[in-house]
Structure formats: structure tokens, C-alpha cells
Amino acid sequence: MVYAYVRVSTSTQTVENQIFEIENWAKANNFVVDKWIQETASGTKSVNERKLGSILKRMKKDDSLILTEVSRLGRNIMQIMGVLNLCMERGINIFTIKENYRLGNTINSKVLAFAFGLSAEIERNLISQRTREALARKRAEGAVLGRPKGFSLKLLGKENLIKDFLKCGATLAEIRRELNVSRSTLYNFMRAKSLS
């Protein structure tokens, strides 16, 4: 069987680009994808906590796993190498589109898998370092970072609803339960928006 795996880290990201790349690659290489695995999960989660883990358990010798890039397997080299090693030991083929490699149970595949994992981890570390440096520079320039105090995505735009609850005599505990937020979230939001 041929499996295609697409993953994004947050719900604000989409898998469309990955699906598009895999569909084009599969068509150009005469592959038919039998099963698509899509998930929104951080690469830092263990493989067994993700859909990828359950699929890997079901895959058999000579099955294929297609993904856009090896970094979709995990966030660090040990995690990526663990997945690649498992697949190679079980005779599962991995095709990565961006790196344009087929990884199987050969010494060349093992060397390539190590190089991919290492380069992906180095790239992530560099991005993280640049982000930290940019945030430090912004702080030094006096910029206030993060969400404003009293900001809540759950309560954003519900100021009038909260006012209506208060006019009807609802207690803060009732409002909190109705809006499904913590006490501190509601209190901070109301304080920031001058609701009382």
C-alpha cells in the first residue's frame, strides 16, 4: 500500500500545499495513494501520540510512505532517525519530495536519512535562534511583546454579551461557566475592557 502523510503544527496552518506537492509527485512517478494521513500535531509529540504512530504499526514490508520532507516525521534528529530506522528495518519505503530521495533498507539510505535528519534539526535550531535574537532586539527597542493584558481569543468580541449577562443580574461565576472560561480569564478581560 502507498500512504501519504501530511502534518502541520498548529490549526492556523493548512495541509493544502503538502497535499498538492504529493499529488503532483505521485502522478509524475506513477504512484496511486491508497491512504492519506492528515494531522495537526506538534513534531515534538512522540510518534506514538500521533496518527503517524498508528499508521506505522499497520504498515508492512514493501509499503511506501510519501511525505513532502523528512522534517514532517519529527522535530529532532533522534525522533526522525527513530522513525526512519523503524521503516528501514521493516522494509517500508519512504519517499521525500523536497529532498527527492527514496529511503529503504540500504546503507546509502541510512547515510542519507542521517544527513536529512541532521540538516532539518540544524535548520530548526537556526530559525529558533534567529527568532530569539529578533525578540531580544524588539524588547531592547522597548516593544511590548505578547498578548495585551486581558486579551482572550475566547472572549474577543463578546463584550456586549458580557454586558447583557450583567444587566440581567448574572453572577460572574454564571457568566464564566456560560462562556466556558476560567475565572482569571474572565476577570482580566473584564478589567481590561472596563466591564463591570
Contacts in CASP RR format, 6 or more apart in sequence:
PFRMAT RR
TARGET T0000
AUTHOR 0000-0000-0000
METHOD contacts of the structure
MODEL  1
MVYAYVRVSTSTQTVENQIFEIENWAKANNFVVDKWIQETASGTKSVNER
KLGSILKRMKKDDSLILTEVSRLGRNIMQIMGVLNLCMERGINIFTIKEN
YRLGNTINSKVLAFAFGLSAEIERNLISQRTREALARKRAEGAVLGRPKG
FSLKLLGKENLIKDFLKCGATLAEIRRELNVSRSTLYNFMRAKSLS
1 34 0 8 1.000
1 35 0 8 1.000
1 59 0 8 1.000
1 60 0 8 1.000
1 63 0 8 1.000
1 64 0 8 1.000
2 26 0 8 1.000
2 31 0 8 1.000
2 32 0 8 1.000
2 33 0 8 1.000
2 34 0 8 1.000
2 35 0 8 1.000
2 63 0 8 1.000
2 64 0 8 1.000
2 66 0 8 1.000
3 33 0 8 1.000
3 34 0 8 1.000
3 35 0 8 1.000
3 36 0 8 1.000
3 37 0 8 1.000
3 55 0 8 1.000
3 59 0 8 1.000
3 63 0 8 1.000
3 64 0 8 1.000
3 65 0 8 1.000
3 66 0 8 1.000
4 19 0 8 1.000
4 22 0 8 1.000
4 26 0 8 1.000
4 33 0 8 1.000
4 35 0 8 1.000
4 36 0 8 1.000
4 37 0 8 1.000
4 65 0 8 1.000
4 66 0 8 1.000
4 67 0 8 1.000
5 37 0 8 1.000
5 52 0 8 1.000
5 55 0 8 1.000
5 65 0 8 1.000
5 66 0 8 1.000
5 67 0 8 1.000
5 72 0 8 1.000
6 15 0 8 1.000
6 18 0 8 1.000
6 19 0 8 1.000
6 22 0 8 1.000
6 36 0 8 1.000
6 37 0 8 1.000
6 38 0 8 1.000
6 39 0 8 1.000
6 67 0 8 1.000
6 68 0 8 1.000
6 72 0 8 1.000
7 15 0 8 1.000
7 18 0 8 1.000
7 38 0 8 1.000
7 39 0 8 1.000
7 40 0 8 1.000
7 41 0 8 1.000
7 43 0 8 1.000
7 50 0 8 1.000
7 52 0 8 1.000
7 72 0 8 1.000
8 14 0 8 1.000
8 15 0 8 1.000
8 18 0 8 1.000
8 39 0 8 1.000
8 40 0 8 1.000
9 40 0 8 1.000
9 41 0 8 1.000
9 42 0 8 1.000
9 43 0 8 1.000
10 40 0 8 1.000
11 40 0 8 1.000
13 40 0 8 1.000
15 38 0 8 1.000
17 68 0 8 1.000
18 67 0 8 1.000
18 68 0 8 1.000
18 72 0 8 1.000
19 36 0 8 1.000
19 38 0 8 1.000
21 68 0 8 1.000
21 97 0 8 1.000
21 98 0 8 1.000
22 33 0 8 1.000
22 66 0 8 1.000
22 67 0 8 1.000
22 68 0 8 1.000
22 97 0 8 1.000
23 33 0 8 1.000
25 31 0 8 1.000
25 66 0 8 1.000
25 95 0 8 1.000
25 97 0 8 1.000
26 32 0 8 1.000
26 33 0 8 1.000
26 66 0 8 1.000
29 95 0 8 1.000
31 64 0 8 1.000
31 66 0 8 1.000
33 66 0 8 1.000
35 55 0 8 1.000
37 51 0 8 1.000
37 52 0 8 1.000
37 55 0 8 1.000
38 51 0 8 1.000
39 50 0 8 1.000
39 51 0 8 1.000
39 52 0 8 1.000
41 49 0 8 1.000
41 50 0 8 1.000
41 51 0 8 1.000
42 75 0 8 1.000
43 50 0 8 1.000
43 74 0 8 1.000
43 75 0 8 1.000
43 79 0 8 1.000
44 74 0 8 1.000
44 75 0 8 1.000
44 76 0 8 1.000
46 79 0 8 1.000
47 53 0 8 1.000
47 56 0 8 1.000
47 73 0 8 1.000
47 74 0 8 1.000
47 79 0 8 1.000
47 82 0 8 1.000
47 83 0 8 1.000
52 73 0 8 1.000
52 83 0 8 1.000
55 65 0 8 1.000
56 83 0 8 1.000
56 86 0 8 1.000
56 87 0 8 1.000
56 92 0 8 1.000
59 65 0 8 1.000
59 87 0 8 1.000
59 90 0 8 1.000
59 92 0 8 1.000
60 90 0 8 1.000
60 92 0 8 1.000
61 90 0 8 1.000
61 91 0 8 1.000
61 92 0 8 1.000
62 91 0 8 1.000
62 92 0 8 1.000
62 93 0 8 1.000
63 92 0 8 1.000
63 93 0 8 1.000
64 92 0 8 1.000
64 93 0 8 1.000
64 94 0 8 1.000
64 95 0 8 1.000
65 87 0 8 1.000
65 92 0 8 1.000
65 93 0 8 1.000
65 94 0 8 1.000
65 95 0 8 1.000
66 94 0 8 1.000
66 95 0 8 1.000
66 97 0 8 1.000
67 73 0 8 1.000
67 94 0 8 1.000
67 95 0 8 1.000
67 96 0 8 1.000
67 97 0 8 1.000
68 96 0 8 1.000
68 97 0 8 1.000
68 98 0 8 1.000
69 96 0 8 1.000
69 97 0 8 1.000
69 98 0 8 1.000
69 99 0 8 1.000
69 120 0 8 1.000
70 80 0 8 1.000
70 84 0 8 1.000
70 94 0 8 1.000
70 96 0 8 1.000
70 99 0 8 1.000
70 113 0 8 1.000
70 116 0 8 1.000
70 117 0 8 1.000
70 120 0 8 1.000
71 80 0 8 1.000
71 117 0 8 1.000
71 120 0 8 1.000
71 123 0 8 1.000
71 124 0 8 1.000
73 79 0 8 1.000
73 80 0 8 1.000
73 83 0 8 1.000
73 84 0 8 1.000
74 80 0 8 1.000
74 83 0 8 1.000
75 121 0 8 1.000
75 124 0 8 1.000
76 121 0 8 1.000
77 114 0 8 1.000
77 117 0 8 1.000
77 118 0 8 1.000
77 120 0 8 1.000
77 121 0 8 1.000
80 113 0 8 1.000
80 116 0 8 1.000
80 117 0 8 1.000
80 120 0 8 1.000
80 121 0 8 1.000
81 113 0 8 1.000
81 114 0 8 1.000
81 117 0 8 1.000
84 94 0 8 1.000
84 103 0 8 1.000
84 110 0 8 1.000
84 113 0 8 1.000
85 113 0 8 1.000
86 92 0 8 1.000
87 93 0 8 1.000
87 94 0 8 1.000
87 103 0 8 1.000
87 104 0 8 1.000
88 103 0 8 1.000
88 104 0 8 1.000
88 105 0 8 1.000
88 109 0 8 1.000
88 110 0 8 1.000
88 113 0 8 1.000
89 105 0 8 1.000
91 104 0 8 1.000
91 105 0 8 1.000
92 104 0 8 1.000
93 102 0 8 1.000
93 103 0 8 1.000
93 104 0 8 1.000
94 102 0 8 1.000
94 103 0 8 1.000
94 104 0 8 1.000
95 101 0 8 1.000
95 102 0 8 1.000
95 103 0 8 1.000
96 103 0 8 1.000
96 116 0 8 1.000
99 112 0 8 1.000
99 116 0 8 1.000
101 109 0 8 1.000
101 112 0 8 1.000
101 116 0 8 1.000
102 109 0 8 1.000
103 109 0 8 1.000
103 112 0 8 1.000
103 113 0 8 1.000
135 145 0 8 1.000
138 145 0 8 1.000
139 145 0 8 1.000
148 192 0 8 1.000
149 188 0 8 1.000
149 192 0 8 1.000
150 188 0 8 1.000
150 189 0 8 1.000
150 191 0 8 1.000
150 192 0 8 1.000
150 193 0 8 1.000
151 189 0 8 1.000
151 192 0 8 1.000
152 181 0 8 1.000
152 185 0 8 1.000
152 188 0 8 1.000
152 189 0 8 1.000
154 179 0 8 1.000
154 180 0 8 1.000
154 181 0 8 1.000
154 185 0 8 1.000
155 162 0 8 1.000
155 179 0 8 1.000
155 181 0 8 1.000
155 185 0 8 1.000
155 186 0 8 1.000
155 189 0 8 1.000
158 179 0 8 1.000
159 193 0 8 1.000
159 195 0 8 1.000
161 179 0 8 1.000
162 175 0 8 1.000
162 179 0 8 1.000
162 189 0 8 1.000
162 190 0 8 1.000
162 195 0 8 1.000
163 195 0 8 1.000
165 174 0 8 1.000
165 175 0 8 1.000
165 178 0 8 1.000
166 175 0 8 1.000
166 195 0 8 1.000
166 196 0 8 1.000
170 178 0 8 1.000
172 183 0 8 1.000
172 186 0 8 1.000
172 187 0 8 1.000
173 183 0 8 1.000
175 186 0 8 1.000
176 182 0 8 1.000
176 183 0 8 1.000
176 186 0 8 1.000
179 186 0 8 1.000
181 189 0 8 1.000
189 195 0 8 1.000
190 196 0 8 1.000
END
